[in-house]
Amino acid sequence: MERFAALGGPRVIVRVEIVLGLAIALAVSGCAGQNAHDLLNRKTITAPASDIAARHEIFVATTRQQATKDPRQVFDGDRSLTTLYARVDVTVPKIHQVGAIERAKGSADANPAKQFTATDVVHYGDAQQFAKAVGADISMRGDRALVFVHGFNNGFDDGIFRITQIAHDTKYPGTPVLFSWASSAKATGYIYDKDSSTAARDDLEATLRMLAKTRVKSIDIIAHSMGTWLTMEALRQLAITGDRDLNGKLGYVILASPDIDVDVFKKQMIRYGKPDKPFAILLSGDDRALKLSSLISGDKPRVGDYGNAADLANYGVTVVDLTQAKGGDGLNHAKFADNPILVQLLGNRLRTPAGLASDEPDPAQLNNIGQGLGKAVGSVAEVVITTPFKVLTIATGG
Amino acid sequence: MPVARRSANFSWTRLTLAALRLSGRFPRRWTANRGRSGNASESVDVRLKTILITAFALLIAGCAGHQTQEILGSVVVPTSATEIAGNHSIFIATTRKRSDDPNKVFDGERSATLNYARVNVTVPPIHQTGQIERRSRGKSNDPTKYFMASEAVGYDTQPKFASALNADIDARGGRVMVFVHGYNTGFDDAVYRLTQIVHDSGYPGTPVLFSWASGAKTTDYVYDKESAAAARDQLEVTLRMLAQTGARRIDIVAHSMGTWVTMETLRQLAITGDRDLSGKLGDVVLASPDIDVDVFKSQMRRYGKPDKPFILLLSDDDRALRLSGLIAGSRPRVGDYRDAADLASYGVTVVDLSKVKGADSFNHTKFADNPMMVQMIGQRLREDDGFASDRDVTDRIRQLAAQ
């Protein structure tokens, strides 16, 4: 009867309440929007060239399966055993606001004059064909590539539009490459997503190695949320093979809102070793999406909402605390991209190749940029940067 | 086992079954319509129900029991050798923190570094093969009735541990079995389980427990998964340390979520170019693997086909894994996957225990709690090196499974 006594009564009620809270939180907390995940239009919609701000060619390596049931999604949430390759062309409308992704509602067709629109998809039959195409683009654009690894609860479309927005708003001068792993794009798919990202590690490693074999000089990585787990795993195993910096071609590693258990992250960093150039961790104490991850993982902090920047900096990373900056939605889980000032600050940093940038951000320069941008957008915030060596406070705006 | 406990068990079982039946009422892709279905509140409602059911099921689906979590009795009762059935020295490498409660030795918190210990455990004369006779709360510390830890020794440095271990390995003929426990398992559960396996299988070598920081709570599934991930490098360190002792052969038995840690470690050993521990890796037994099938395949692809096929024990009536599968998006786990040929193509031997009876209703620990199985596995592990006998024993295990 002991087990009854232990499990019955108040404890069960408390747990049920927690679970109810979780369920409600899960129901509202998608990292991505509530779209139908359609990427392509049913029929072509043309808009005058004067309404289009830019057209971006996004190269794609993905462990998703090609979407056969809903071809408009192009790739869906099921897992492919092998990496598939494609290129998606996306237009950004003139009316675009920095930090925002203007999207068609539901499954409606996108109007290129008003919304981000995928205009073309090219599938490559194998890795060689893709390597050739991406290699040519890299040479043409000046020898840099930006790999974006999206997070939990993202459709293929979400990843495509986010990297387009980042490439556009940061004015990134190189080739954008989306690594899209098989997220189910459901708020309840947390463990499915975690398994999908884990199953994609070798594919991400192979993609990075493939890029390193092109004429690229610098490969930058931006990873978000659960994508940071996948990225850290790939970097960790590259380190185990003895090639942790891709033959010197690894550029910036930016881990935004990392959904990684703090203890696991420390272990990954120990195995990787202190990076020659500190990885940048962007975190925010008011990240609601990560609060949830913490809750379901036994009330342990995630890197992305961890309060002890100095503790992390010990492992060779630079921690950028965005708690004071405003997010684009109530979740505060994607400030790096959806806060207009932050994404432009990121661009200022990214446009100088990692090899030429100093490890130490110049506070005066950052302050000027931040305040300039802040005046333009009209918001005030402080960003605290903790490097392995010191702590800087940057005013953005004011 | 006291009568009251047993009747409680039955009720929990009924609840589990009810929960599983309920969840069966919902179509497989129960949230596929999100955003497209006209009735959003309905889909939230279904999701709520599913989560509630999952939570309920998790509440009752512990792999381990609900005993005291104390490994040492508060009073050590002296026993003479004739009063007990066996006394086993279990060597321990653990990523758990030392407990503030000295009777628990290690708890569910994570340590930044490895801790080393040895615990001696006595097996009572009334012991039944496949069972772990545990003292429940309020009962006396009686080694003639219960598994009891008689001694716990901590080693403060790796060299001290390695030297104690080495002496034991030499004395026992050069064989080592590493046991990696599963989810929802306290330190005590793991020590007793390994003792039972060693005792019932008549394993002649040195038993080593690798104990990662499971929170030992049914609700700690994700915490446990993170603890397991954080323990990978420490398991690698432990295996390499064993390979540097006088051990001739190192067998690994992993259970449930412990198979995830084990596969991760073998995978990274393979990446370093030393996938078989310089030829010392013997049998790898993966019992009821709580690994997503796609993740497992990706691990095996990176490892490559093993020279000696890993042995996978699975059972399609495994209720604990059905739950993992449910919360992982209705995807099969390796331990309840039905396509044996698909797995075998990656270089593993699949032994289907679906027809073998488990000791409890979860059917998640048949490899150890079914009396015939644990002895068969013992026989398999006792077979010394050499491939000739491999087929033999696996065939016999298969025959047993078919009975």
Interface residues (C-beta under 8 A of the other chain):
Chain A: M1 E2 R3 F4 A6 L7 V12 R15 V16 V19 L20 L22 A23 I24 L26 A27 Q34 N35 A36 R79 L81 G106 S107 S184 K186 A187 T188 G189 I191 Y192 K194 D195 S196 T198 A199 A200 R201 D202 Q237 I240 T241 D261 D263 V264 K266 K267 I270 R271 I296 S297 G298 K300
Chain B: A4 R5 A8 S11 W12 T31 R34 G35 R36 V44 R47 L48 T50 I51 L52 A55 L59 I60 H66 R110 A112 S136 R137 G215 T219 D220 V222 Y223 K225 E226 S227 A229 A230 R232 D233 Q268 I271 T272 D292 D294 V295 K297 S298 R301 R302 I327 A328 G329 R331
